[in-house]
Amino acid sequence: MKYDLSDIMKKAHNFYRTGKYTWSESLRKSWKMAKFSVRTKAEIAGMVDYKAADNKAFANKLRKENEGYKPAERSAYDKFTAPASAYYTNNNRGRFGSCFVGD
């Protein structure tokens, strides 16, 4: 386990500069903080990401349920085949003379 000694000394100097702690107290406090951060990083690395595991299980369940799914056939009403003259006038302008008709 390696500690960032530079960071520990910087924190100790900052504690000492506040005037609340002596040099030995500030060093002790910064070392305590460094050990705590290393310990928490190790604990976090060992944690299991339950949310990701649940999401993966749910996605697999949905895939399994929808394996044989086929979309419904489209009806003749879904095919809209209006001629361009329905939107454009003789001078190739849209309704009210606009150039853009949203297509």
C-alpha positions in Angstrom: 0.0 0.0 0.0 1.6 3.3 -1.1 0.7 6.7 0.2 1.1 10.0 -1.5 3.6 11.6 0.9 3.5 14.9 -0.9 -0.2 15.2 -0.5 0.0 14.2 3.2 2.6 16.9 3.8 0.6 19.5 2.0 -2.5 18.7 4.1 -0.4 18.8 7.2 1.0 22.2 6.3 -2.5 23.5 5.6 -3.8 22.2 8.9 -0.8 23.8 10.7 -1.3 27.1 8.9 -4.9 27.4 10.2 -3.5 27.8 13.7 -5.9 25.3 15.2 -3.4 22.4 15.4 0.2 21.9 16.4 2.6 20.4 13.9 2.4 16.9 15.4 -1.4 17.1 15.5 -1.7 18.2 11.9 0.7 15.5 10.7 -1.3 12.9 12.7 -4.5 14.1 11.3 -3.3 14.2 7.7 -1.9 10.6 8.0 -5.3 9.5 9.5 -7.1 11.0 6.5 -4.7 9.4 4.0 -5.2 5.9 5.6 -8.9 6.4 5.6 -9.0 7.4 1.9 -6.9 4.3 1.0 -9.2 2.1 3.0 -12.3 3.5 1.4 -10.9 3.2 -2.1 -10.2 -0.5 -1.4 -13.7 -1.0 -0.1 -15.2 0.8 -3.1 -13.2 -1.4 -5.5 -14.5 -4.5 -3.8 -18.1 -3.5 -4.0 -20.5 -5.2 -6.3 -22.5 -3.0 -8.7 -25.9 -4.4 -8.0 -27.7 -1.9 -10.1 -25.7 -2.9 -13.2 -26.3 -6.6 -12.5 -30.1 -6.0 -12.1 -30.2 -4.0 -15.3 -28.4 -6.7 -17.2 -30.7 -9.4 -15.8 -33.8 -7.3 -16.7 -32.5 -6.7 -20.2 -31.9 -10.5 -20.7 -35.4 -11.2 -19.4 -36.9 -8.8 -21.9 -34.9 -10.3 -24.8 -36.0 -13.7 -23.8 -39.7 -12.7 -23.7 -39.5 -10.9 -27.1 -37.5 -13.5 -29.0 -40.4 -14.6 -31.4 -42.0 -11.1 -31.7 -42.9 -10.0 -35.2 -44.3 -6.5 -35.8 -47.8 -6.3 -37.1 -48.4 -6.0 -40.8 -48.8 -2.4 -42.0 -52.2 -1.6 -43.4 -53.0 0.3 -46.6 -54.1 3.3 -44.5 -50.5 3.7 -43.3 -49.2 4.3 -46.8 -49.8 7.9 -47.6 -49.3 8.6 -51.2 -50.5 12.1 -51.8 -49.2 13.9 -54.9 -47.0 16.9 -54.6 -49.8 19.0 -55.9 -51.6 18.5 -52.5 -48.9 20.7 -50.9 -47.4 22.8 -53.6 -49.2 25.3 -55.8 -48.3 25.7 -59.5 -45.3 28.0 -58.7 -43.7 25.3 -56.4 -44.5 27.2 -53.2 -46.2 25.7 -50.2 -49.3 26.8 -48.5 -49.6 30.6 -48.0 -46.6 31.0 -50.4 -43.9 29.6 -48.1 -41.0 27.6 -49.5 -40.8 25.2 -46.6 -43.7 22.8 -46.0 -42.2 20.5 -43.4 -41.1 17.6 -45.6 
